[in-house]
Amino acid sequence: MYTYFEKAGRVNTEAALKIAFKAFKERGLKHIVIASTFGDTGLKAAELFAGKEANLVVVTHNVGFREPGKIEITQEMRAKIESLGAKVYTGTMVLRNIGTAIRELQQYSQQDLIANTLRLFGQGIKVCVEIALMACDAGLVPPEDVITVAGTARGADTVAIIKAMPSNKLFNLKVREILAKPRDW
């Protein structure tokens, strides 16, 4: 069943996580990848999936995303999430880093083209694809169907089932289903 949220953003976090949990229970998918900048959404997901036979991976921004040498998630938040059995992954954002540097010089990059094409479906879909690639690159999820949760700005508003692939196999990745997304993206 597909859900449209009337507005984008964190107001949908609880509902998006419930949709992901329902897919986890009903479909037998054991890998869940959640985008979380500051850790709030990651902590809610870790609490929801705690004690379940789930491989929950919380993907943060890379160090230096906003300011060189800094990361938005605190060590305390990371420790809380990990204490509930989830993994927290901080790594290179596949559709941002090098392409952003090239864009600053040339006004264009191939990564930007891919990211902006995915944004036609919503910011959350772009992030769902990106975190599936990142988690697979890190060996935290296998190249198989995973539940992904992401959002627009803070919180979660998008849930998709994606066949994860490493980033060098981007075009083998498959967006199997979009379970929820904001209508007004």
KEMISE-798487 format. One record per residue (C-alpha): residue number from 1; x, z, y. Coordinates in nm, 2 decimals, always signed. Layout:
N
+-----+--------+--------+--------+
|  nr |     xx |     zz |     yy |
+-----+--------+--------+--------+
| NUM |      X |      Z |      Y |
...
+-----+--------+--------+--------+
//
This chain:
185
+-----+--------+--------+--------+
|  nr |     xx |     zz |     yy |
+-----+--------+--------+--------+
|   1 |  +0.00 |  +0.00 |  +0.00 |
|   2 |  +0.13 |  -0.10 |  +0.34 |
|   3 |  +0.10 |  +0.14 |  +0.64 |
|   4 |  +0.11 |  +0.03 |  +1.01 |
|   5 |  +0.19 |  +0.30 |  +1.26 |
|   6 |  +0.03 |  +0.24 |  +1.60 |
|   7 |  +0.34 |  +0.36 |  +1.79 |
|   8 |  +0.71 |  +0.36 |  +1.71 |
|   9 |  +0.93 |  +0.66 |  +1.69 |
|  10 |  +0.96 |  +1.02 |  +1.57 |
|  11 |  +0.59 |  +1.09 |  +1.58 |
|  12 |  +0.58 |  +0.91 |  +1.24 |
|  13 |  +0.86 |  +1.10 |  +1.07 |
|  14 |  +0.65 |  +1.32 |  +0.85 |
|  15 |  +0.42 |  +1.04 |  +0.74 |
|  16 |  +0.72 |  +0.80 |  +0.67 |
|  17 |  +0.89 |  +1.06 |  +0.46 |
|  18 |  +0.57 |  +1.12 |  +0.26 |
|  19 |  +0.54 |  +0.75 |  +0.20 |
|  20 |  +0.90 |  +0.74 |  +0.07 |
|  21 |  +0.83 |  +1.05 |  -0.15 |
|  22 |  +0.52 |  +0.88 |  -0.29 |
|  23 |  +0.72 |  +0.57 |  -0.37 |
|  24 |  +0.99 |  +0.79 |  -0.54 |
|  25 |  +0.73 |  +0.96 |  -0.76 |
|  26 |  +0.52 |  +0.66 |  -0.85 |
|  27 |  +0.79 |  +0.39 |  -0.89 |
|  28 |  +1.07 |  +0.57 |  -1.06 |
|  29 |  +1.32 |  +0.48 |  -0.80 |
|  30 |  +1.59 |  +0.75 |  -0.79 |
|  31 |  +1.79 |  +0.64 |  -0.48 |
|  32 |  +1.68 |  +0.71 |  -0.13 |
|  33 |  +1.88 |  +0.62 |  +0.18 |
|  34 |  +1.78 |  +0.78 |  +0.51 |
|  35 |  +1.91 |  +0.70 |  +0.86 |
|  36 |  +1.97 |  +1.02 |  +1.07 |
|  37 |  +2.17 |  +1.03 |  +1.39 |
|  38 |  +2.15 |  +1.40 |  +1.47 |
|  39 |  +2.04 |  +1.51 |  +1.12 |
|  40 |  +1.68 |  +1.62 |  +1.19 |
|  41 |  +1.53 |  +1.35 |  +0.98 |
|  42 |  +1.79 |  +1.39 |  +0.71 |
|  43 |  +1.72 |  +1.76 |  +0.69 |
|  44 |  +1.35 |  +1.70 |  +0.66 |
|  45 |  +1.42 |  +1.45 |  +0.38 |
|  46 |  +1.66 |  +1.69 |  +0.21 |
|  47 |  +1.40 |  +1.96 |  +0.21 |
|  48 |  +1.13 |  +1.73 |  +0.07 |
|  49 |  +1.35 |  +1.59 |  -0.21 |
|  50 |  +1.53 |  +1.92 |  -0.29 |
|  51 |  +1.53 |  +2.01 |  -0.66 |
|  52 |  +1.40 |  +1.66 |  -0.75 |
|  53 |  +1.60 |  +1.42 |  -0.96 |
|  54 |  +1.68 |  +1.21 |  -0.65 |
|  55 |  +2.00 |  +1.07 |  -0.51 |
|  56 |  +1.94 |  +1.12 |  -0.14 |
|  57 |  +2.19 |  +0.97 |  +0.09 |
|  58 |  +2.17 |  +1.05 |  +0.46 |
|  59 |  +2.36 |  +0.79 |  +0.67 |
|  60 |  +2.47 |  +0.89 |  +1.02 |
|  61 |  +2.61 |  +0.69 |  +1.31 |
|  62 |  +2.98 |  +0.62 |  +1.29 |
|  63 |  +3.23 |  +0.85 |  +1.47 |
|  64 |  +3.27 |  +0.70 |  +1.82 |
|  65 |  +2.92 |  +0.53 |  +1.83 |
|  66 |  +2.85 |  +0.68 |  +2.18 |
|  67 |  +3.19 |  +0.82 |  +2.27 |
|  68 |  +3.53 |  +0.77 |  +2.11 |
|  69 |  +3.61 |  +1.06 |  +1.87 |
|  70 |  +3.26 |  +1.21 |  +1.88 |
|  71 |  +2.97 |  +1.22 |  +1.64 |
|  72 |  +2.62 |  +1.32 |  +1.71 |
|  73 |  +2.55 |  +1.52 |  +1.39 |
|  74 |  +2.70 |  +1.87 |  +1.39 |
|  75 |  +2.90 |  +2.02 |  +1.10 |
|  76 |  +2.64 |  +2.29 |  +1.07 |
|  77 |  +2.36 |  +2.03 |  +1.03 |
|  78 |  +2.57 |  +1.83 |  +0.78 |
|  79 |  +2.63 |  +2.15 |  +0.58 |
|  80 |  +2.25 |  +2.23 |  +0.58 |
|  81 |  +2.17 |  +1.89 |  +0.44 |
|  82 |  +2.44 |  +1.90 |  +0.18 |
|  83 |  +2.34 |  +2.25 |  +0.07 |
|  84 |  +2.00 |  +2.10 |  -0.04 |
|  85 |  +2.18 |  +1.85 |  -0.27 |
|  86 |  +2.18 |  +1.54 |  -0.04 |
|  87 |  +2.49 |  +1.34 |  +0.04 |
|  88 |  +2.58 |  +1.27 |  +0.41 |
|  89 |  +2.77 |  +0.95 |  +0.47 |
|  90 |  +2.94 |  +0.86 |  +0.80 |
|  91 |  +3.10 |  +0.51 |  +0.80 |
|  92 |  +3.13 |  +0.18 |  +0.97 |
|  93 |  +2.79 |  +0.04 |  +1.08 |
|  94 |  +2.78 |  -0.30 |  +0.92 |
|  95 |  +2.58 |  -0.48 |  +1.19 |
|  96 |  +2.74 |  -0.32 |  +1.49 |
|  97 |  +3.11 |  -0.24 |  +1.53 |
|  98 |  +3.32 |  -0.55 |  +1.52 |
|  99 |  +3.04 |  -0.77 |  +1.64 |
| 100 |  +2.98 |  -0.55 |  +1.94 |
| 101 |  +3.35 |  -0.58 |  +2.03 |
| 102 |  +3.34 |  -0.96 |  +2.00 |
| 103 |  +3.02 |  -0.98 |  +2.21 |
| 104 |  +3.19 |  -0.79 |  +2.49 |
| 105 |  +3.45 |  -1.07 |  +2.50 |
| 106 |  +3.25 |  -1.38 |  +2.41 |
| 107 |  +2.88 |  -1.28 |  +2.47 |
| 108 |  +2.80 |  -1.36 |  +2.11 |
| 109 |  +2.88 |  -1.26 |  +1.75 |
| 110 |  +2.75 |  -1.36 |  +1.41 |
| 111 |  +2.67 |  -0.99 |  +1.34 |
| 112 |  +2.45 |  -0.98 |  +1.66 |
| 113 |  +2.26 |  -1.29 |  +1.54 |
| 114 |  +2.19 |  -1.12 |  +1.20 |
| 115 |  +2.10 |  -0.79 |  +1.36 |
| 116 |  +1.87 |  -0.95 |  +1.62 |
| 117 |  +1.70 |  -1.16 |  +1.36 |
| 118 |  +1.62 |  -0.85 |  +1.15 |
| 119 |  +1.49 |  -0.68 |  +1.46 |
| 120 |  +1.21 |  -0.94 |  +1.47 |
| 121 |  +1.06 |  -0.73 |  +1.20 |
| 122 |  +1.14 |  -0.41 |  +1.39 |
| 123 |  +1.44 |  -0.19 |  +1.47 |
| 124 |  +1.36 |  +0.02 |  +1.16 |
| 125 |  +1.39 |  -0.28 |  +0.92 |
| 126 |  +1.72 |  -0.37 |  +1.07 |
| 127 |  +1.84 |  -0.02 |  +1.01 |
| 128 |  +1.70 |  +0.00 |  +0.66 |
| 129 |  +1.90 |  -0.31 |  +0.57 |
| 130 |  +2.21 |  -0.18 |  +0.74 |
| 131 |  +2.20 |  +0.17 |  +0.57 |
| 132 |  +2.14 |  +0.01 |  +0.23 |
| 133 |  +2.45 |  -0.20 |  +0.28 |
| 134 |  +2.65 |  +0.10 |  +0.40 |
| 135 |  +2.55 |  +0.33 |  +0.12 |
| 136 |  +2.63 |  +0.06 |  -0.14 |
| 137 |  +2.96 |  -0.01 |  +0.03 |
| 138 |  +3.05 |  +0.36 |  -0.01 |
| 139 |  +2.95 |  +0.36 |  -0.38 |
| 140 |  +2.67 |  +0.62 |  -0.30 |
| 141 |  +2.40 |  +0.39 |  -0.44 |
| 142 |  +2.42 |  +0.11 |  -0.70 |
| 143 |  +2.33 |  -0.25 |  -0.63 |
| 144 |  +1.96 |  -0.20 |  -0.73 |
| 145 |  +1.63 |  -0.12 |  -0.57 |
| 146 |  +1.65 |  +0.18 |  -0.33 |
| 147 |  +1.40 |  +0.34 |  -0.10 |
| 148 |  +1.52 |  +0.32 |  +0.26 |
| 149 |  +1.38 |  +0.52 |  +0.56 |
| 150 |  +1.48 |  +0.45 |  +0.93 |
| 151 |  +1.33 |  +0.44 |  +1.27 |
| 152 |  +1.31 |  +0.34 |  +1.63 |
| 153 |  +1.52 |  +0.57 |  +1.84 |
| 154 |  +1.48 |  +0.92 |  +1.69 |
| 155 |  +1.28 |  +1.01 |  +1.38 |
| 156 |  +1.15 |  +0.78 |  +1.11 |
| 157 |  +0.88 |  +0.51 |  +1.13 |
| 158 |  +0.99 |  +0.25 |  +0.87 |
| 159 |  +1.00 |  +0.27 |  +0.49 |
| 160 |  +1.12 |  -0.02 |  +0.28 |
| 161 |  +1.23 |  -0.09 |  -0.08 |
| 162 |  +1.55 |  -0.29 |  -0.07 |
| 163 |  +1.77 |  -0.42 |  -0.34 |
| 164 |  +2.10 |  -0.27 |  -0.21 |
| 165 |  +2.42 |  -0.48 |  -0.21 |
| 166 |  +2.77 |  -0.43 |  -0.07 |
| 167 |  +2.80 |  -0.58 |  +0.28 |
| 168 |  +3.02 |  -0.87 |  +0.16 |
| 169 |  +2.72 |  -0.98 |  -0.05 |
| 170 |  +2.47 |  -0.95 |  +0.24 |
| 171 |  +2.27 |  -1.26 |  +0.14 |
| 172 |  +2.21 |  -1.12 |  -0.21 |
| 173 |  +2.04 |  -0.81 |  -0.06 |
| 174 |  +1.66 |  -0.84 |  -0.10 |
| 175 |  +1.39 |  -0.67 |  +0.11 |
| 176 |  +1.15 |  -0.61 |  -0.17 |
| 177 |  +0.87 |  -0.44 |  +0.02 |
| 178 |  +0.80 |  -0.30 |  +0.36 |
| 179 |  +0.59 |  +0.01 |  +0.29 |
| 180 |  +0.55 |  +0.13 |  +0.65 |
| 181 |  +0.65 |  +0.01 |  +1.00 |
| 182 |  +0.53 |  +0.05 |  +1.36 |
| 183 |  +0.28 |  -0.22 |  +1.47 |
| 184 |  +0.41 |  -0.22 |  +1.83 |
| 185 |  +0.77 |  -0.30 |  +1.78 |
+-----+--------+--------+--------+
//
